[in-house]
Amino acid sequence: MNEFQEITQSELENYLKEENTVLLDVRETWEFRDFNIGGINIPPHEITDHVEALKKYNQIIVACSNGTRSSIVARLLTKKLPEVKILHLEEGIF
């Protein structure tokens, strides 16, 4: 079974430089509007509706405010997108 890789905030910038990589912020839309560090925003309850669109990326970095929601979504994406490398921003964006 595929597993996601944990990364730290200090590693984030280097991973974002890699080709065809996206930062996926899974906080709620209002949280993303209030403060974001870039990337795309898809709240957890909408992830399954966007799996097909996410297939186009080689690497997805999943983040939320503290790492809890994003860990759950990262686990789901490793199952739904086995051909995509899933990374998890372990301590969140704050």
FIROBA-32094 format. One record per residue (C-alpha): x, y, z; residue in three letters. Coordinates in pm, whole numbers. Layout:
<pts>
<pt xx="X" yy="Y" zz="Z" type="ALA"/>
...
</pts>
This chain:
<pts>
<pt xx="0" yy="0" zz="0" type="MET"/>
<pt xx="124" yy="347" zz="-84" type="ASN"/>
<pt xx="196" yy="584" zz="199" type="GLU"/>
<pt xx="237" yy="957" zz="205" type="PHE"/>
<pt xx="561" yy="1129" zz="303" type="GLN"/>
<pt xx="579" yy="1380" zz="588" type="GLU"/>
<pt xx="756" yy="1709" zz="515" type="ILE"/>
<pt xx="829" yy="2013" zz="730" type="THR"/>
<pt xx="767" yy="2380" zz="660" type="GLN"/>
<pt xx="1140" yy="2431" zz="607" type="SER"/>
<pt xx="1129" yy="2170" zz="326" type="GLU"/>
<pt xx="810" yy="2305" zz="165" type="LEU"/>
<pt xx="967" yy="2566" zz="-63" type="GLU"/>
<pt xx="1207" yy="2315" zz="-220" type="ASN"/>
<pt xx="928" yy="2067" zz="-291" type="TYR"/>
<pt xx="713" yy="2340" zz="-447" type="LEU"/>
<pt xx="992" yy="2407" zz="-699" type="LYS"/>
<pt xx="960" yy="2054" zz="-837" type="GLU"/>
<pt xx="784" yy="2018" zz="-1170" type="GLU"/>
<pt xx="408" yy="1956" zz="-1171" type="ASN"/>
<pt xx="369" yy="1992" zz="-794" type="THR"/>
<pt xx="72" yy="2157" zz="-626" type="VAL"/>
<pt xx="3" yy="2269" zz="-272" type="LEU"/>
<pt xx="-344" yy="2148" zz="-175" type="LEU"/>
<pt xx="-487" yy="2345" zz="117" type="ASP"/>
<pt xx="-776" yy="2146" zz="268" type="VAL"/>
<pt xx="-898" yy="2407" zz="513" type="ARG"/>
<pt xx="-1247" yy="2548" zz="472" type="GLU"/>
<pt xx="-1292" yy="2815" zz="205" type="THR"/>
<pt xx="-1332" yy="3096" zz="460" type="TRP"/>
<pt xx="-1006" yy="2992" zz="631" type="GLU"/>
<pt xx="-823" yy="2995" zz="298" type="PHE"/>
<pt xx="-967" yy="3339" zz="216" type="ARG"/>
<pt xx="-856" yy="3479" zz="552" type="ASP"/>
<pt xx="-498" yy="3350" zz="519" type="PHE"/>
<pt xx="-326" yy="3135" zz="262" type="ASN"/>
<pt xx="23" yy="3052" zz="143" type="ILE"/>
<pt xx="-79" yy="2979" zz="-215" type="GLY"/>
<pt xx="-184" yy="2663" zz="-387" type="GLY"/>
<pt xx="-538" yy="2546" zz="-442" type="ILE"/>
<pt xx="-816" yy="2512" zz="-187" type="ASN"/>
<pt xx="-1039" yy="2207" zz="-165" type="ILE"/>
<pt xx="-1206" yy="2142" zz="173" type="PRO"/>
<pt xx="-1206" yy="1778" zz="291" type="PRO"/>
<pt xx="-1576" yy="1720" zz="223" type="HIS"/>
<pt xx="-1518" yy="1810" zz="-145" type="GLU"/>
<pt xx="-1203" yy="1604" zz="-212" type="ILE"/>
<pt xx="-1374" yy="1304" zz="-371" type="THR"/>
<pt xx="-1543" yy="1537" zz="-620" type="ASP"/>
<pt xx="-1200" yy="1661" zz="-737" type="HIS"/>
<pt xx="-995" yy="1339" zz="-753" type="VAL"/>
<pt xx="-1003" yy="1329" zz="-1134" type="GLU"/>
<pt xx="-870" yy="1686" zz="-1160" type="ALA"/>
<pt xx="-591" yy="1608" zz="-914" type="LEU"/>
<pt xx="-464" yy="1321" zz="-1130" type="LYS"/>
<pt xx="-282" yy="1569" zz="-1353" type="LYS"/>
<pt xx="-20" yy="1641" zz="-1086" type="TYR"/>
<pt xx="296" yy="1436" zz="-1026" type="ASN"/>
<pt xx="313" yy="1547" zz="-665" type="GLN"/>
<pt xx="56" yy="1688" zz="-423" type="ILE"/>
<pt xx="149" yy="1854" zz="-94" type="ILE"/>
<pt xx="-151" yy="1842" zz="140" type="VAL"/>
<pt xx="-177" yy="2107" zz="413" type="ALA"/>
<pt xx="-420" yy="2249" zz="668" type="CYS"/>
<pt xx="-386" yy="2472" zz="972" type="SER"/>
<pt xx="-231" yy="2219" zz="1211" type="ASN"/>
<pt xx="-188" yy="1894" zz="1017" type="GLY"/>
<pt xx="-490" yy="1698" zz="1137" type="THR"/>
<pt xx="-732" yy="1736" zz="845" type="ARG"/>
<pt xx="-454" yy="1722" zz="590" type="SER"/>
<pt xx="-327" yy="1392" zz="734" type="SER"/>
<pt xx="-668" yy="1235" zz="677" type="ILE"/>
<pt xx="-690" yy="1374" zz="322" type="VAL"/>
<pt xx="-332" yy="1263" zz="244" type="ALA"/>
<pt xx="-421" yy="908" zz="350" type="ARG"/>
<pt xx="-730" yy="915" zz="127" type="LEU"/>
<pt xx="-536" yy="1050" zz="-172" type="LEU"/>
<pt xx="-272" yy="778" zz="-145" type="THR"/>
<pt xx="-553" yy="528" zz="-201" type="LYS"/>
<pt xx="-737" yy="723" zz="-472" type="LYS"/>
<pt xx="-426" yy="841" zz="-660" type="LEU"/>
<pt xx="-164" yy="567" zz="-632" type="PRO"/>
<pt xx="31" yy="708" zz="-928" type="GLU"/>
<pt xx="74" yy="1050" zz="-762" type="VAL"/>
<pt xx="333" yy="1119" zz="-491" type="LYS"/>
<pt xx="149" yy="1253" zz="-185" type="ILE"/>
<pt xx="334" yy="1469" zz="65" type="LEU"/>
<pt xx="193" yy="1594" zz="395" type="HIS"/>
<pt xx="292" yy="1921" zz="559" type="LEU"/>
<pt xx="312" yy="1768" zz="905" type="GLU"/>
<pt xx="284" yy="2076" zz="1125" type="GLU"/>
<pt xx="36" yy="2270" zz="915" type="GLY"/>
<pt xx="69" yy="2618" zz="770" type="ILE"/>
<pt xx="70" yy="2811" zz="1098" type="PHE"/>
</pts>
